[in-house]
Amino acid sequence: MSDALAPSAEAGGTAAPRPNAVVAVLAFAGIVVALMQTLVIPIVPELPRLLDAPASDTAWAVTATLLAAAVATPVVGRLGDMFGKRRMLMISVVMLVIGSVVCALSDALVPMVVGRALQGLASGVIPLGISIMRDELPAERLAGSTALMSASLGVGGALGLPTAALIADNFDWHVLFWASAAMGVIALALVVALVPESRVRTGGRFDVVGALGMATGLVCLLLAISKGADWGWTSGTTLALFAAAVLVLLVWGVFELRTAQPLVDLRTTARRQVLVTNLASVAIGFSMFAMSLVLPQLLQLPEQTGYGLGRSLLTAGLVMAPSGLVMMATAPVSAAVSKAKGPKVTLMIGAVIVACGYGLNIVLMSEVWHLVMVSCVIGAGIGFTYGSMPALIMGAVPASETAAANSLNTLMRSIGTSVASAIAGVILSQMTITLGGYALPSKDAFRTVMAIGAGAALLAFAIAAFIPRQRTAVTPVPAPAADAPTAQEPAAKN
């Protein structure tokens, strides 16, 4: 490892990092957080009975996690740049453990929602992990490692569903959350033992007003998106939330531009490479989530529909699991393509692969192996796209803003998935057939969602075409002292 990239032993209280150990621990932490997000899916239909509450209220067990993650991710990223990425990563994992324990001890709605919100606060682990890698790893290891870290989100999500279904079918539902807490403790111990703290920090004062403004705007936006179908898209509450989101975020943007030390440096964010990558991330997030909505439903619908496969939730999870392994397997391939052709090309290739996967699904959806193949193709495309986006972001921002920039990119993907959930929910609820007195999504409804997913991937391809061409994925940067400006900071002000 070069001297420029070697971390200070006294900064983190640890010896020089072992790259393999750092990558393995951070990827494991990312998988644990992704598992947490899918953990509750098998018991969502049972929550009204388990918590003795209406279904409209128990839905907050999912919504609370979404809102907490949206608020925490950019805030934790900024705090990581200021006060230490490893420190904020450990705090995030502690929040995951506490939230899991609260859920494991709960039998009522309020503690469950509180626990799920605390779990959502851990969502900054993946962008923080990517940023730690930039500070601590040698340049030749960085592209492949960040691709693997990004893929951990998909890996955890794909493996989480069958694991959670297996636990829910054979044990008390509280075991789901005890398992999450246990994995969080293991991840925390490994981070403490093996991951060093970086000296690449900005210091300064935290932008409290900016954080509150962004939190308010994001909560209004995502609450309107996630609950609009329940409240009615033209209801006064939904429209008021959308209007409030627009107004608050506009005022917040003006404030951030006039603040000396903003939560989000909008001038950096407006750079062509960062801006276009974030826009493509929204489309990719949308496209990824469409698969998660369509395939499990197709597998579980009754065979009497003529297109449902009548399988269990566990089987549905097992069908989705290989896609996570494919994402992990494509991480080094993604890194190699980025090294040879640049991460822009990698992103565009991934978007085309995702679109092809949805195209296959439109014509191949009558057998279990069809859906396994489709999920693997889409998983390969997502592995390419998720591996390239951190490289594009880090290639355009100074080292002192890496965590904040990666966190914002993660937030853009989350907004894409939220919009996908809302749009797909409307389509699947409006295009229905009747079976046994129940309205079920029609075959054309699924094909429509898949076509939209393919369109979102092609949109990401078109947007990515406007990213400036670069040959190297990430430019190595020195790790300055904690109180010193980073080597890239002067360039960031041009």
N, C-alpha and C positions, 0 to 999 in steps of 0.2 A: 504494500500500500504506500502510496506516495506521501511525503511529508505534508503536502498541501491538503490532503484529504484525511489525514490521521487525526482523530479527536484527541483532546487533552485528557490525560488520565485523571487530573485533579478536578476537571470540570464536572464529571459525573461520578467521581469516586470509584471508578472502575478502570481496569486495564484497557489497553487498546482492544477494540472490538474484534471478534472473530466473525468474519462475514457470513459464513454458513449458519452459525448460531443465531446471529441477528436476523437474518432473512427468515429462518425457520420459526423463530419466536414471534416475529411480527406477523407473518402469514397465519400462524395459529391463532393469534389474537384477533385477526380479521375474520377468520372462519367462525370463531366463537361469537363475535358480534352479529355476523350474518345468520348464524343458527338461531340466535335470540329473536331475530325479526320474524322467522317462520315458525317459531316454537308454538305459538298460540293457534295456528291455523286449524289443526285437527279438532280442537275443542270449541272453536267459535260457534258452531251450531248448538252446542250444549251449554254455552255460558248462561243463557237465560234461566235454565233449570239449576245449574250449579251455583249461581250467584243470587238466585231468587229475584230477578230483575227483568224488566221488559227488554226485548231484543234491541230496540232502538237505543237503550241505555248501555247495554253490554257492548255495543259496537264501539264505544269509547275505549275499550281495551285495545283496539287496533288504532283508532284515531289519535289517542294520546301519545302513542309511540311515534307516529308520523309527525305530529306537531313538535314534540320535544326534540326529535332528531333534526328537524328543519331549523329550529332555533339554535340548538347546541353546536351543530357542525361548523358554521362559520365563526361563531364566538370562540369555541375551543381552538380552532385553527389559529385565530389571531392571538389568543393567549399563549399558544404553543410557540409562536414566533417571538413573543415578547419575553416569556419567562421560562421556556424550556419545553421542548416537544415531548421528551420522555416523561417529564413531570405531569403534563396534561394527559398523556396517554394512560398513565397509571391512575390518575383521578377518574378518567372515563371508565376504566375497567372496574374501579371501586364502585362507581355508580351502577354499573351492570350487576355487580354482585349484590349490592344493597337492594336494588329493584327486584332482583330474582328472589331474594329471601322474603321481601314484603309480599310478593305474589304467592310464594310457596306457603306462607302463613295465613293467607286471606281466604275467607269464605263469603265475602260480601263485595259489592261493586266498588265502593270508594277505595279501599286499600288495593284492590286489583288495578284500578285505573292509575292510582298513584305509583304503584310498583312498575307498571308498564311505561309510565312517563319517565321514571328514573332509568329504566332500561334504555329508553330512547336517547338519553343523554350520552350514551356510550357510542353513538354512531360516528363520532369523529375519529375513532381509532384507526380506520383505514387511511384517510388522508394524512393523519399524523404519522402513521407508520411509513408511508411513502416519503414523507418529508425527512424522517429520521434516516432513511436509506440514502437520500441525497447527501446528507451531511456526513454519514459515517462510512459508506462503502466506496471502494475504488471505482474509478470511472468505468472500467471494463465490466464490472458486475452490475452496474446500476440499471441498465435497461431491462435485463432479464428479471432482476429482483423486483423492480416496481411493477412489471407486468404480472408477476406471480402475486404480488400483494393486491393488485387491482382485481385479479381473478378470484381471490379469496372471497370476495363478496358473492360471486355467483356460485362458487364451490359450497360455501356454507349454506346458501339458500337452497341449492339442489339437494344436498345431503340432509338438510334439516327436516324436510317434509317427511321422508320415510322414517327417519329416526324418531321424530315426534309422534308420528302415527303409530309406530310400534310401541312406544312407551304408553301412549294414551289408551291403546287397546288392551294392554296387559297389566297396567299398574294404575294406582290412583293418580288423578290428573296433576296433583301437587308435585309429583315426582318430576314432571317436565321442568319446573322452575328450580327444584333442588339440583337437578342435573346442570342447568344453566349456571347456577351459583358455583357449583363445584368446578366447572370448566373455567369460569371467570377467575376463581382463586388460583387455579393452575397457571392460567395465562399471566396473572399478576406476578406470581412468584418467579416465573421465567423471565419476565421483563425486568424485574428488580435484579435478578442474578446475572443476566446476559446482555442486556441492552444498555449502552452508555448514553450519557446526556451530552448533547451537542453544545458547543460554544457559539453557534450561529444564532444570534438573537438580535432583536431590534431595540429592546428596552422601551423606555418611554412610558406614557400614561395611557391607560385603557380608555377607549371611547365609550363611556357608559351610555350617553345619549344615543349614539349611533347604534349600539347594541339593542337598546330598548326600541328604537325606531324600526330596525330591521326585524326584530322579533314580532312586533305588532303587525307590520305589513305582511310578513310571511304567514303568521297565524291566520289573519283575515283571508288571505288568498287560499291557503291549503284547506282551511275549514270550509270555505265556500265550495271548493272543488270536491272535497271528500264527502260532504254532507248535502250537497246540492240535490242529489237524486232523492234523498229522503225528505228534504224540506220543499222540494220543487224548484226547478231552475229559474222560474220567473217569480218566486215568492219574494216578499219584501226583505226577509232576512238574508237570503242568498244574494240578491242584487245589492243590498246595503254592504255586505261583506266585500263583494267584488269592488264596489266603488271606494270603500274605505281602504282596501289594499292598494289601489291605484294612487289615491291621494297621499296616503302615508308614505309609500315607497318613493313617490316623486319628491315630497318634502325631504325625506331621508336622503335622497340622492343629492339634492342641493346642499344640505347640511354637510354631507361627507366631503363634497368638493371644497367646502370652505373651512374644513377642519384640518389643523396642522398634522395630527396623528389619527387618521380615520380608522374605523374598524375595517373597512374595505377600501383599498386605494382604487377608486374608480378610474383614475387615469391609467393605472397599470391594467386594470380589467378591460379598458377600452382599446388596448393595443390589439391590432388586427388578429394576431395569432391566438391570444387569449380569448377575445370576444367570439371569434368564429368557432373555436374549439368548444366553448361553453354552449353556443347555440346548437352545435352538432350533438353535444351531450344530452340536451333535452330530447332531441329526436331519438337518440339511441336508448335513453331511459324509457321512453314511450314504447319503443319496439320490443325491448327486452321483457317488459311487464306483460305485454299482450300474450306472450307464450305462457306465462305463469297463470293467466286467467283461462285460456282456452283449453290447453291440453288436459289438465286435471278434470275439468267438467266433461269433456268428451269421453274420458275414460270411465267416469262414474255414472253418467246418465244411463237409464235402463235400456236394454237391448231392444225393447218394444218400440223405441223411437225410430228404429231403422238405421241409426248412425251412432247411438251411444254404445259403449262396450261393456257396461254393467260391471265394472271392476270396483274393488274396494279403494279406500283412501290410501291404504298402505301400498297397494299395487300401483296406484297413480304416482305415489312418491318414488317408488322404485323405478318407474319409467322415466321420471325426471332426473334421477340421481346421476346417470351416465353423463348428462350434459355438464354437470359440475366437474367431473373428472376430465372431460374434453377441454373445458376452459383452462384447467391447470396444465394439461398437456400442450395446449397451444401457446402458453405463455412464453416459453423459449423460442418458439417459431416466430411469434410476434416480435420479440426482441431482435431476432436475427434480421427480419425484414426491415425493422426500424433502423438498424445499424447500416444495412446495405442501401436502402432507398429513402429512409426518413420516415418518421412516425405519421406524417400526413398520408403517405401511400398505405401504410398499415391500417390506418383508420378507414380509408376508402375501401380497401379490400375487405375488411371486416363487415362494413355496412352492406356490401354486395352479397357476402355470404349469408348474412342474416335475412336479406330480402329473398334470396334463393330458398332458404329454409321455409319461410312462410309460403312461398310459391309451391313448394313440394306439399306442404300441409293442406293446401286448398284442394289438391287432387288425390292425396294419399292420407286418408283419415279413417279407414275402415278396419284396420288391424292394429294390434298392440305394437308390432314391430315397426309399423309405419310411423307411429308417434315417437318411438324410441329413436328412430333415424332422424326424424324432424328435429327433436330436441337436441340431438348431438350436433346437427348441422348448425342450428341457431346458436348453440353453445360455443361452437368453434368461432363463429363470427363475433360473438360477444367477447370471447377471449382476445381476439385481435383488437377490437375497438377499445376495450377496457385497458389493454396493455399500452396502447398508443397515447391515450389522452393525458395521463400524468407526464409523459415525456414531452408532449407539446406544451403543456402548461409550464413545466420546469425549464424548458428551453427559452421561455419568454419573460420570466420574472426573476428578480434577484433572489439570492439564497435566503435573505432575511425575511422574505414574504412567501416562502414555499408552502408552509402549512396553511396559511390563510387562502392562498390561491387554489391549492388542491381541495381544500374544504369547500370553497365556492363551487368548484367544478362538480364535486360530489353532490352538492345541493341542487345543481342544475339537473343532474340525472334523477334525483328524487322528485323534482317538480315534474319531469317527464313521466315518471311512473305513476304519479298521482293523477295527472291528466289522462293517462291511458286507462287507469282504473275507472275514472268517471265516464269517459266516452264509451268504453267497452261495456260498462254496466248499463248504460242507457240502451245501447244496441241490443244486448242480450235480454233486456227486460221488455223491449218493444217488439222484437221479431220473435214470436213464440208459436208453439203448437200446444194443444191441450191433450194431456194423457192422464186418464184416471181422475179427471177433475182438477188437475194441476197444470199451470202454465209453465212450460219448459222452453229454453232457448231452441230455436229451430236450427237446422243444418245451415241454412243461408245466413243466419245470424253469426255463426262461428266463422263461416267463410268471409263474411264482411269484416269481422274483426281481424282475421288473418290478412286480408287484403290491405287493411289500414296499417297493420303492423309492417307489412312489406313496403307500403308507401312511406312510412316514417323512416325506415332504414334507407330507402332511396333518397329521401329528403336529406338525411344525414350525409349521404354520399355527395349530394349536390352542394351542400353547405361546406363540407370539408374541402371541396375543390378550390375554395377561396382562401384556404390557409396558406400563408407564405411557404414556399418550398425551403426545406433545410435538409442537409445530408446527415447531420449527427443528431441523435435523439436528445442528448442532454450535454451541455457544456460543463466540464468539471469546474468547481468553484472552490476557493480556499476556505478554510474554517477559521475565521478571525476570532480574536478574543471577545469575551462577552460584551465589553464596553466599547469595542472598536466598530467602526462602520464596516460593512462587508465590501468585498472587492467589487461587487456588481452594483452597489447602491448609486454611485455617480451616474452610471449609464441609465439607471432606472428613472432618473429625473430629466432626461433629455426629451 
